Structure formats: C-alpha cells, structure tokens
Amino acid sequence: MLRNLRSYLLVALLIALYALSKFTKITDGLEKYYEMAEEAEKNANKAEYIPEPNHPKSSHHGGSHKHGSSSSPGVADPYDFSKSKWLPSKTNCAAPPTGMIFLKKHKTASTTFRHMLTKYARFKGLPSVGEPQLIGPQGGCYPARFDERCWPATGHMSPIVALTYHFRWNMDLFEEKFLTSGVASVTTIRDPETTFRSVYNYYYLNHAGKVSKCDMPCWGEPFRSFNNGREDLPVGEFLDNLPKLFNASETRNFRSKNYQAFEMGMDHLNDNTAYILRNLKRLDQHNFDFVVLTEYYYESLVLLAKLFCLPYEVLYEPQLNKREYEIEPLTPTQKKNFETYFKADIMLYDYFNKSLHHKIEDYGREKFHQEVEKLKAVYEKCEEDVKHCLWKKAPRMNPEDLKITAVPGEKMKVQDFIDLMDENFGWCSNPFNPYTQLKLWQKTGKMTYGDECNYKQDILNNFEL
C-alpha cells in the first residue's frame, strides 16, 4: 500500500511539475509578447518593401529614396490597420471622391500638398477650388478646434468640395457632419524633431526684433514669453531648460508640446499612453483616409494618386516654403526633454508610419515599387520641362448633379471669438494680431490695421459686435 501511495505521489508531482513548466512558458510567452508589443510601439512597422526616408537634416521633402527588401521583423504589432478608414485595395475609381478635406498643418510641407490637392479639384472640374477662410490664412477659429460658428459669413458648401486652409481638427464635428460619402480627408505629418526645429526657427528666431503689421501667428510665442522676453535663445539651450520654462497656461504653448497632435484635435497636455493610442486609432479608422509622411514623399504621392484616382502629372508640384538652417545634434538631456514634451507627436508619427507601410503591403509590394519608379520618372520629365505635366482641364461638374448645396452663413459675434481664443491658448498681446484688434474694436469701435493688412476687411466681412 505504501508503495502504491508513493507511486501516486510521484505521478502527482510529475503532473504538478509539468503544469508549472507550462504555466512558466505561458507567462514567459506573455512577457515576451508585451516586450515585443512595446518594441513595436517604439519602432516603425517594417514591410518587406521599405522606402528609405530623407535624411532628417534635409529640409527637402523629395529626396532620393532607395528601395530594397528585408525580412519581416516578426514583431507583434499592437495595431490592426485592416480597420483603417481607407486602404488601396478598397479604392473604387468608378466613384472617385467628389470632395476633399485637407487639414493644412504648420511646418509639415502642407503648402506643397495643398497646391497639389487644389489642382485635383480643378482637374475634376468641381464647382469650387476651396472654402474661404475666416481671417487671413486661417479658418475655423484656429487654434480652437473647428467650430461651426466659425464658417465665414458667406457660408460653405455641403457636402464639402474643398476645405484646404489652416484649422484645428475636431474629431466629433467632422465625423458627425463633414466626412460624408464621397469626401476624402488627408493631412500631412513630419518627423517630430525636424518639425519642432522648423517651428522654433520660423516663429521665434527668424522674427527676433520684428513687429509684423499683419500678425496672424502671434509671432515669437510662446518662446519669447518662456524666455522672459529674450529673442535669440538657441534651440538646444531652450530644450535644456524646457522643463523649467514650460507654462501650460501660456499662449501658444502647444508649439512647444505635441504641436502636431494638437492640430489633429488631441489634448496636447495629456500624455496618458492609453488616451493617445485611443485617439490615434480613431484618427486612422474614422477620420483620415490618408496621412502623408513628408519623409516618404514619393511613396505618399503614389498613395494619394490612388486615393483620388489621378494621373501622376496632376499631383506634380515644385516644393514650396523650403528653408535651410544649420542643425546641431541634440545632447542626451535635450533629447530626453524633447521626448518627454513631444511624446504624443512621437507616437503619432510612429503610428502613421506603420499605417503607411500597411498601405504599401495592401497595395502589393512589387507593384508599389514599380509605381514609385514610374512616378519618379514622370516628375523628372516635369522638372526638365513643366509642359510634360500639363493636363487638360475637365468639364465643369454641375453642382445639382453632385447634389452640392450652398449653406448660408452669418457673421460671428466678436465676443464668441474672443472666448474661443481665451479657452484655447489663442490670445495674443501683439498689437496687430486679430485677437488684439478685435478686442480694440469691441472697446473703441475702431481698428488700427493699415492698408498693408487685409485682416481688417476679413473681420468686417465676417464679424459683428
């Protein structure tokens, strides 16, 4: 009997050891999965066809790309891009887009792509080449999220035919009202560090000591205020001091924290990983058909042509607003501070980098490679002689056939605009900023804009006291 008991105990022990080993493998496997998922979040998803982006130091978005293949890294990808709003395989050129929304973001090659997509509207013969802005180059009460009160007094088209100016995205509003059937939505993003350097130079260093008579951006801010009025602080030194300098209540503070995520409608002050990922998936699955990565210029153009069912010649555009400036590499401390204050932008770029590569996979790697080479050959001819990229204008489409109607607008109350600016870091003390001029008009009945600035006429056309 004792011998039988020992046998039972031995069998039970062996079973327990086996179960423990299986459990250990399972838990080890889960740990490994989460390690791989974390690694996948840090690094761009690599398809077998991997375009090489431009060197970060280059401000030219259409540089030479090398093409090759590498084996899939086999890293677990926490994102499901099969649920993206648009994939090349879903394109139906029998019913191409009859309208488009282009979110024109700052310092992300948006001017170049705006010109391209404006030509799309002309090529298709659509009855409008763009909705008018509210004031100067901006609309929708930027930097507040797009608000329906902020359409110009002339109103807008429904469904939208072409919305292409600077504004801040509003996920709820656009999903509910404007992203209707036939309206394609696009924006551009850029390497976060390169973008920040461009922003810092454009709004701050390049305008040191200047007073603009037509000041939409609130030049110098928030960097001038962060630096106690100093106008020549090098970008590296600014990043060294950013944790001490940053003030979440200062106007335009979003330029020094998650600027690209801010313009895409997210809360730039919220660094919660779950919040960021949730909104990135929403932007991909319900908002934007395609997010251009400017470092993948030619690859993005192939996908844009596919989305809009266009010949490559229509999208040809000499690149605009290119600026060169010396770049000093960041120190470890500067890089750490940058990664802390631009966490959402870094995750945004990583997410849509993966998304772009998934679209390449969906297109078909070999076919996509051939299309990139075809597009580059077309553009080389266009650069030699622009006549190669001339195209015949399509007959003008009839708004009635497209079921496009004009939605009448009305003038916006000055106080409503001021309130939106106060709530969204849009106030400004610069004397010729629209915010300052509107407050002056509200108080005295007058504005001090000169003839050199057309913002006064925009205000008179679109606002009432």
Phi, psi and omega per residue, in radians:
M1 nan -0.743 3.101
L2 -1.049 -0.687 3.138
R3 -1.111 -0.702 3.133
N4 -1.136 -0.677 3.134
L5 -1.103 -0.756 3.109
R6 -1.063 -0.690 3.135
S7 -1.090 -0.778 3.123
Y8 -1.071 -0.746 -3.139
L9 -1.115 -0.696 -3.138
L10 -1.112 -0.758 3.118
V11 -1.093 -0.757 -3.135
A12 -1.098 -0.697 3.124
L13 -1.113 -0.767 3.127
L14 -1.080 -0.723 3.110
I15 -1.112 -0.729 3.141
A16 -1.106 -0.771 3.126
L17 -1.096 -0.692 3.137
Y18 -1.126 -0.783 -3.141
A19 -1.093 -0.711 3.124
L20 -1.090 -0.727 3.141
S21 -1.122 -0.686 3.119
K22 -1.153 -0.736 3.131
F23 -1.089 -0.716 3.125
T24 -1.082 -0.717 3.121
K25 -1.129 -0.694 3.137
I26 -1.112 -0.856 -3.120
T27 -1.153 -0.679 3.066
D28 -1.066 -0.700 3.140
G29 -1.130 -0.704 3.104
L30 -1.129 -0.745 3.101
E31 -1.046 -0.736 3.127
K32 -1.118 -0.692 3.135
Y33 -1.076 -0.824 -3.104
Y34 -1.184 -0.566 3.038
E35 -1.086 -0.768 -3.133
M36 -1.185 -0.672 3.120
A37 -1.108 -0.721 3.105
E38 -1.105 -0.713 3.095
E39 -1.127 -0.638 3.127
A40 -1.133 -0.574 3.111
E41 -1.230 -0.491 -3.100
K42 -1.446 -0.505 -3.024
N43 -2.091 2.547 3.134
A44 -1.122 2.448 3.071
N45 -1.132 2.240 -3.063
K46 -1.808 2.043 3.014
A47 -1.462 2.975 -3.128
E48 -1.166 -0.522 2.994
Y49 -1.714 1.972 -3.032
I50 -2.109 1.828 3.077
P51 -1.227 2.511 3.131
E52 -1.623 2.122 -3.108
P53 -1.254 2.920 3.054
N54 -1.108 2.720 3.075
H55 -1.131 2.346 -3.094
P56 -0.940 -0.449 -3.099
K57 -1.356 -0.211 -3.110
S58 -1.532 2.363 3.061
S59 -1.667 0.084 3.120
H60 -1.628 2.136 -2.980
H61 -1.490 -0.165 -3.039
G62 -1.981 0.665 -3.074
G63 -1.214 3.041 -3.114
S64 -1.197 2.344 3.097
H65 -1.993 2.409 3.041
K66 -1.715 2.597 -3.117
H67 -2.185 2.492 3.114
G68 -2.902 -2.934 3.119
S69 -2.377 2.640 3.059
S70 -2.535 2.799 -3.134
S71 -1.248 2.617 3.099
S72 -1.071 2.414 -3.078
P73 -1.217 -0.284 3.121
G74 1.248 0.386 -3.129
V75 -1.571 2.347 3.133
A76 -1.077 2.181 -3.127
D77 -1.722 2.063 -3.090
P78 -1.283 -0.076 -3.095
Y79 -1.834 2.566 3.096
D80 -1.969 1.624 -3.079
F81 -1.401 -0.046 3.032
S82 -1.169 -0.284 3.130
K83 -1.665 0.119 3.124
S84 -0.997 2.632 -3.109
K85 -1.056 -0.660 3.132
W86 -2.382 2.398 2.986
L87 -2.280 2.580 -3.131
P88 -0.912 -0.640 -3.115
S89 -1.173 -0.273 -3.136
K90 -1.597 -0.033 -3.048
T91 -1.164 2.329 3.085
N92 -2.174 1.678 -3.079
C93 -1.360 -0.036 2.970
A94 -1.302 -0.343 3.094
A95 -2.389 1.211 -3.090
P96 -1.211 2.891 3.121
P97 -1.013 2.436 3.065
T98 -1.907 0.137 3.088
G99 -2.842 2.791 3.140
M100 -2.627 2.564 3.026
I101 -2.031 2.112 3.101
F102 -2.037 1.956 3.079
L103 -1.331 1.886 -3.100
K104 -1.518 1.777 -3.105
K105 -1.647 2.708 -3.054
H106 -1.366 2.345 3.004
K107 1.079 0.617 3.107
T108 -2.266 0.650 -3.130
A109 1.067 0.436 -3.041
S110 -1.226 -0.502 3.133
T111 -1.128 -0.761 3.106
T112 -1.035 -0.845 -3.083
F113 -1.266 -0.493 3.050
R114 -1.111 -0.765 3.109
H115 -1.046 -0.737 3.130
M116 -1.033 -0.850 -3.038
L117 -1.332 -0.423 2.997
T118 -1.150 -0.644 3.081
K119 -1.162 -0.550 3.055
Y120 -1.007 -0.788 -3.127
A121 -1.092 -0.724 3.117
R122 -1.174 -0.721 -3.126
F123 -1.070 -0.686 -3.140
K124 -1.362 -0.159 -3.124
G125 1.252 0.502 -3.128
L126 -1.218 2.670 -3.006
P127 -1.331 0.098 3.105
S128 -2.689 2.510 3.092
V129 -1.809 0.117 3.069
G130 2.764 2.436 3.041
E131 -1.193 2.486 3.115
P132 -1.275 2.628 3.128
Q133 -1.372 2.973 3.082
L134 -1.452 -0.921 3.094
I135 -2.422 2.195 3.077
G136 0.932 -2.307 -3.069
P137 -1.497 -0.004 -3.016
Q138 -2.055 2.716 3.128
G139 -2.483 3.140 3.082
G140 1.121 0.332 -3.115
C141 1.091 0.683 3.059
Y142 -0.943 2.421 0.151
P143 -1.612 0.250 2.984
A144 -1.236 2.679 3.023
R145 -1.023 2.593 -3.084
F146 -0.880 2.279 -3.075
D147 -2.229 2.332 -3.096
E148 -1.086 -0.370 3.066
R149 -1.166 -0.282 -2.974
C150 -1.729 0.216 2.944
W151 -1.162 2.600 3.050
P152 -1.043 2.826 -3.117
A153 -1.089 -0.366 3.099
T154 -1.279 -0.227 -3.137
G155 1.546 -2.707 -3.107
H156 -2.723 3.031 3.132
M157 -1.627 2.594 3.078
S158 -2.405 2.134 -0.088
P159 -1.168 2.832 -3.098
I160 -1.102 2.365 3.107
V161 -1.641 -0.845 3.137
A162 -2.719 1.884 3.058
L163 -2.001 1.958 -2.929
T164 -2.372 0.222 -3.076
Y165 -1.681 3.138 3.076
H166 -1.220 2.172 2.977
F167 -2.719 3.024 3.082
R168 -1.854 2.296 -3.049
W169 -1.129 2.543 3.056
N170 -2.240 1.748 -3.040
M171 -0.988 -0.831 -3.089
D172 -1.084 -0.860 -3.067
L173 -1.130 -0.802 -3.074
F174 -1.219 -0.684 3.097
E175 -1.082 -0.715 -3.036
E176 -1.346 -0.659 -2.916
K177 -2.073 -0.600 -2.904
F178 -1.932 -0.384 -3.123
L179 -1.539 1.115 -3.100
T180 -1.535 3.035 -3.140
S181 -1.018 2.310 3.120
G182 1.592 -0.127 3.131
V183 -1.813 2.005 3.128
A184 -1.631 2.512 -3.095
S185 -2.132 2.344 -3.049
V186 -2.488 2.602 2.928
T187 -2.585 3.087 3.128
T188 -2.136 2.554 2.960
I189 -2.288 2.897 -3.033
R190 -2.541 2.717 3.100
D191 -0.785 2.183 -3.010
P192 -1.000 -0.759 -3.129
E193 -1.156 -0.755 3.115
T194 -1.071 -0.719 3.125
T195 -1.098 -0.793 -3.120
F196 -1.090 -0.739 3.103
R197 -1.021 -0.747 3.138
S198 -1.131 -0.755 3.104
V199 -1.059 -0.805 -3.088
Y200 -1.099 -0.751 3.119
N201 -1.204 -0.769 -3.023
Y202 -1.188 -0.858 -3.042
Y203 -1.504 -0.365 -2.982
Y204 -2.063 -1.249 -3.019
L205 -1.106 -0.689 -3.095
N206 -1.285 -0.190 -3.130
H207 -2.059 0.347 3.115
A208 -1.068 2.253 3.071
G209 1.341 0.037 -3.103
K210 -1.742 2.581 3.015
V211 -2.144 1.965 -3.110
S212 -1.431 2.394 3.077
K213 -1.486 -0.008 -3.136
C214 -2.565 1.368 -2.874
D215 -1.847 1.523 3.052
M216 -1.331 -0.776 -2.997
P217 -1.297 -0.160 -2.944
C218 1.061 1.127 -3.028
W219 -0.890 2.452 3.063
G220 1.608 -0.382 -3.049
E221 -1.612 2.565 0.088
P222 -1.570 0.020 -2.964
F223 -1.116 -0.683 3.124
R224 -1.095 -0.780 3.139
S225 -1.200 -0.728 3.099
F226 -1.028 -0.613 -3.070
N227 -1.648 0.342 3.105
N228 0.976 0.686 3.072
G229 1.612 -0.214 3.127
R230 -1.183 2.464 -3.014
E231 -2.071 0.157 -3.060
D232 -2.353 0.480 -3.112
L233 -1.291 2.152 3.116
P234 -1.058 2.644 -3.052
V235 -1.068 -0.650 3.130
G236 -1.114 -0.750 3.134
E237 -1.158 -0.640 3.081
F238 -1.069 -0.776 -3.137
L239 -1.181 -0.604 3.051
D240 -0.978 -0.714 -3.012
N241 -1.710 -0.004 -2.997
L242 -0.956 -0.743 3.128
P243 -1.041 -0.540 3.115
K244 -1.491 -0.506 -3.041
L245 -1.506 -0.540 -2.969
F246 -1.110 2.336 3.133
N247 -2.298 1.924 -3.053
A248 -1.212 -0.130 3.109
S249 -1.818 0.027 -3.107
E250 -1.433 2.568 3.116
T251 -1.070 2.506 3.123
R252 1.019 0.415 -3.117
N253 -1.078 -0.349 -3.132
F254 -1.123 -0.323 3.096
R255 -1.226 -0.277 3.126
S256 -2.026 0.281 3.068
K257 -2.771 1.904 3.026
N258 0.921 0.854 -3.063
Y259 -1.050 -0.768 -3.084
Q260 -1.211 -0.702 3.084
A261 -1.109 -0.671 3.098
F262 -1.010 -0.858 -3.080
E263 -1.198 -0.359 3.086
M264 -1.584 0.243 2.964
G265 1.674 0.033 -3.104
M266 -1.528 2.836 3.036
D267 -1.399 1.864 -3.038
H268 -1.202 -0.272 -3.140
L269 -1.578 -0.110 -3.112
N270 -1.677 1.901 -3.109
D271 -1.758 0.240 3.114
N272 -1.165 2.183 -3.057
T273 -1.054 -0.750 -3.129
A274 -1.094 -0.730 3.108
Y275 -1.064 -0.791 -3.107
I276 -1.109 -0.858 -3.127
L277 -1.070 -0.716 3.139
R278 -1.040 -0.732 -3.129
N279 -1.319 -0.571 3.072
L280 -1.106 -0.756 3.107
K281 -1.114 -0.667 3.118
R282 -1.136 -0.743 3.102
L283 -1.074 -0.670 -3.107
D284 -1.331 -0.700 -2.997
Q285 -1.597 -0.381 -3.033
H286 -2.280 -0.208 -3.026
N287 -1.982 -1.100 -3.007
F288 -1.788 2.256 3.011
D289 -1.169 -0.704 -3.109
F290 -2.648 2.359 3.040
V291 -1.955 1.997 -3.129
V292 -1.287 2.346 2.933
L293 -1.769 2.023 -3.012
T294 -1.151 -0.437 3.083
E295 -1.205 -0.350 3.071
Y296 -1.926 1.137 -2.970
Y297 -1.101 -1.023 -3.081
Y298 -1.150 -0.689 3.124
E299 -1.078 -0.721 3.126
S300 -1.140 -0.637 -3.140
L301 -1.167 -0.666 3.081
V302 -1.035 -0.754 -3.129
L303 -1.242 -0.634 3.073
L304 -1.092 -0.775 3.122
A305 -1.052 -0.660 3.111
K306 -1.165 -0.790 -3.119
L307 -1.054 -0.762 -3.050
F308 -1.700 0.047 3.103
C309 0.986 0.943 -3.057
L310 -2.101 2.596 2.933
P311 -1.249 2.638 -3.070
Y312 -1.054 -0.528 -3.116
E313 -1.018 -0.603 -3.094
V314 -1.150 -0.597 -3.086
L315 -1.502 -0.032 -3.137
Y316 -1.166 2.337 3.132
E317 -2.738 2.164 3.002
P318 -1.014 2.395 -3.054
Q319 -1.302 2.370 -2.994
L320 -1.921 2.908 3.040
N321 0.971 0.535 3.112
K322 -1.373 2.283 3.142
R323 -2.298 2.460 3.115
E324 -1.894 2.393 3.037
Y325 -2.692 2.685 -3.079
E326 -1.239 2.419 -3.102
I327 -2.078 2.109 3.026
E328 -1.692 2.297 3.132
P329 -1.090 2.605 -3.133
L330 -1.360 2.531 3.018
T331 -1.330 2.903 3.098
P332 -0.969 -0.695 3.129
T333 -1.159 -0.774 3.123
Q334 -1.089 -0.731 -3.142
K335 -1.133 -0.723 3.119
K336 -1.081 -0.785 3.122
N337 -1.108 -0.715 3.118
F338 -1.076 -0.802 -3.115
E339 -1.129 -0.517 3.099
T340 -1.240 -0.784 -3.051
Y341 -1.507 -0.156 3.120
F342 -2.216 0.613 -3.132
K343 -1.035 -0.824 -3.104
A344 -1.152 -0.667 3.112
D345 -1.131 -0.689 3.125
I346 -1.152 -0.754 3.100
M347 -1.162 -0.644 3.092
L348 -1.050 -0.825 -3.116
Y349 -1.161 -0.732 3.131
D350 -1.085 -0.751 -3.113
Y351 -1.082 -0.869 -3.073
F352 -1.392 -0.256 2.928
N353 -1.170 -0.813 3.067
K354 -1.062 -0.736 -3.134
S355 -1.065 -0.758 3.117
L356 -1.059 -0.775 -3.138
H357 -1.157 -0.568 3.058
H358 -1.152 -0.682 3.107
K359 -1.125 -0.626 3.069
I360 -1.106 -0.762 3.092
E361 -1.061 -0.767 -3.115
D362 -1.131 -0.620 3.116
Y363 -1.145 -0.636 -3.039
G364 1.925 1.997 -2.969
R365 -0.980 -0.885 -3.046
E366 -1.185 -0.743 3.121
K367 -1.116 -0.700 -3.142
F368 -1.098 -0.771 3.104
H369 -0.986 -0.768 3.132
Q370 -1.118 -0.668 3.139
E371 -1.189 -0.661 3.090
V372 -1.062 -0.791 3.137
E373 -1.144 -0.636 3.103
K374 -1.123 -0.807 3.127
L375 -1.070 -0.766 -3.133
K376 -1.093 -0.653 3.112
A377 -1.147 -0.704 3.097
V378 -1.079 -0.775 -3.078
Y379 -1.240 -0.544 3.060
E380 -1.088 -0.696 3.079
K381 -1.155 -0.687 3.137
C382 -1.122 -0.639 3.131
E383 -1.223 -0.558 3.073
E384 -1.236 -0.728 -3.141
D385 -2.693 2.005 -3.051
V386 -1.082 -0.314 3.126
K387 -1.049 -0.431 3.123
H388 -1.147 -0.357 -3.104
C389 -1.923 0.328 3.024
L390 -1.413 2.469 -3.136
W391 -2.404 2.655 -3.099
K392 -1.323 2.300 3.137
K393 -1.208 2.331 -3.130
A394 -1.270 2.727 3.070
P395 -1.029 2.522 -3.112
R396 -1.176 2.239 -3.139
M397 -1.331 2.629 -3.117
N398 -1.544 2.148 -3.139
P399 -0.966 -0.597 -3.138
E400 -1.144 -0.692 3.132
D401 -1.152 -0.604 -3.139
L402 -1.496 -0.066 -3.121
K403 1.040 0.729 3.085
I404 -1.736 2.265 3.133
T405 -2.167 2.682 3.095
A406 -1.543 2.203 3.105
V407 -1.704 2.014 -3.107
P408 -1.150 2.592 3.132
G409 -1.978 -3.018 3.063
E410 -2.655 2.811 -3.111
K411 -1.198 2.535 -3.130
M412 -1.561 2.506 3.063
K413 -1.233 2.327 -3.136
V414 -0.991 -0.724 -3.098
Q415 -1.143 -0.600 3.099
D416 -1.092 -0.732 3.120
F417 -1.131 -0.788 3.138
I418 -1.056 -0.733 3.123
D419 -1.079 -0.756 3.128
L420 -1.094 -0.689 3.115
M421 -1.154 -0.744 -3.137
D422 -1.109 -0.557 -3.086
E423 -1.479 -0.252 -2.998
N424 -2.261 0.561 3.046
F425 1.051 0.587 -3.087
G426 -1.898 0.043 3.119
W427 -1.240 2.852 -3.109
C428 -2.740 2.485 3.096
S429 -1.687 -0.160 3.118
N430 -1.064 2.333 -2.952
P431 -1.117 -0.469 -3.064
F432 -1.927 0.392 2.996
N433 -1.424 2.513 -3.136
P434 -0.955 -0.634 3.117
Y435 -1.033 -0.835 -3.121
T436 -1.142 -0.736 -3.124
Q437 -1.189 -0.641 3.095
L438 -1.149 -0.685 3.101
K439 -1.164 -0.651 3.090
L440 -1.142 -0.765 3.127
W441 -1.085 -0.705 3.132
Q442 -1.115 -0.632 -3.059
K443 -1.475 -0.689 -2.999
T444 -2.024 -0.224 -3.070
G445 1.412 0.152 -3.108
K446 -2.350 2.770 2.984
M447 -2.178 2.697 -3.091
T448 -1.903 0.305 3.058
Y449 -1.096 2.470 3.046
G450 -1.600 3.137 -3.114
D451 -1.147 -0.361 -3.089
E452 -1.307 -0.129 -3.111
C453 -2.136 2.160 -3.112
N454 -1.520 0.058 -3.114
Y455 -1.131 -0.547 -3.137
K456 -1.048 -0.779 -3.129
Q457 -1.179 -0.652 3.063
D458 -1.040 -0.745 -3.137
I459 -1.133 -0.788 3.140
L460 -1.115 -0.594 -3.139
N461 -1.283 -0.552 -2.922
N462 -2.039 -0.067 -3.073
F463 -2.250 2.741 3.013
E464 -2.460 2.594 -3.117
L465 -1.283 nan nan
